[in-house]
Amino acid sequence: MVKFQFELHVYRLVIANMRVNNAKRVDEVRRLDKNIDKALLSGVSFKTLQLRTSKTAMGLFMRPYIEGVSSFMEGFRIRKLVTESEVESIVIKAQAEENWRPGLKDAECFLACSPSGIFVGEVNEKPIGCILITKYSEDFGYVGSYIVWKEFRGKGYGFAMYSAALDRVKVKTTAGCALLEREKMYHKIGARGHFYGGRYDFHIPTSMSCLSETSTDESVSMNVQCFNKVNKEALFAYDSHVFGLPRHAFLNKWLYVSGSHSLVAIDDDGAVVGYVTARPTYVKEDGYRIGPLFADSSSIAEKLLKALFEILLQQEEAPPTICMDSFTEEAQVLARKLQGRKLVEMVYMTTSGTLPSGYFDKWFGHTSVEMG
């Protein structure tokens, strides 16, 4: 037997390359890949992994991949971001350059929800990519803001960054939203698609006229209130119920962002049956982003949007456009009804092949493709 020792994220990348390029040796790849999973489950804290295998397997099968990976990994590291200024200058700036329309105060919201899961990939101490992993529980995390600078793409840095971040955050299953054109790339890490939708851009006056013409279901008895007039515990409980997991620290930032608007639908019994938040974008000309739009029915979702649009149109500088990410079929029916223009095709994916808990039929607007 021969022993090899190298950085954990390098090992992940080696195994991934072997899995993709050695279909005929899939059993051997699976056996090697289990080494790291066993080590992680043992709860032992370590920076490197010692792998023992036969000289034949290592020399003829694995060594070429280690050498190939090592050639570009020199000078690469992943570092946690802990300050709002760094998150804004690296992550938010990268999102804006990719035309993702980040929110004006997303940096502080990201830190509130994921204080230990925001990373930058660096080569020779210069940023070349970023990734955000929000850990909602031991079983579930959400991957977002997964960006590699254009000149460094196609070289393996993205997967190395992804693997290193997962090794630090440690969750059993991850979810994320990907561009449809990149779906097959994520199949290589075991992710599978569930909902196929995208980002919709709405011209507010046009969408408002659509709501007026079709009118919302008058049989739905409810009223819309500003979120700060509603019992906060009841609102948070509704969000946890629909989203599937509690995220109170995040909401305590998200709902109070300067310039944002959050409205809550209350039924005749005083129960929360939906809510919507719209936040101003980092680039002022991009207007606003909606998220979440959770509602017990499409009629309630329409009433929330109508109330939101009325508020926005009354502003001194009314934004002409607003965007929303919609994935479920019912959510996209609503987007089309309001004459939303689809900007990009996206897919909601998970690595376990199963959906996390939550009531996806009530997701009319995704909270954030960066955080879930």
Beta strands, then each sheet from edge to edge (+ up, - down):
strand 1: 2-7
strand 2: 48-53
strand 3: 76-80
strand 4: 118-123
strand 5: 126-135
strand 6: 140-148
strand 7: 173-179
strand 8: 192-203
strand 9: 222-226
strand 10: 261-267
strand 11: 272-280
strand 12: 288-295
strand 13: 321-326
strand 14: 341-350
strand 15: 363-365
sheet 1: 1+ 2-
sheet 2: 3+ 4- 5+ 6- 7- 14+ 8- 13+ 12+ 11- 10+ 9-
sheet 3: 3+ 4- 5+ 6- 7- 14+ 8- 13+ 12+ 15-
end
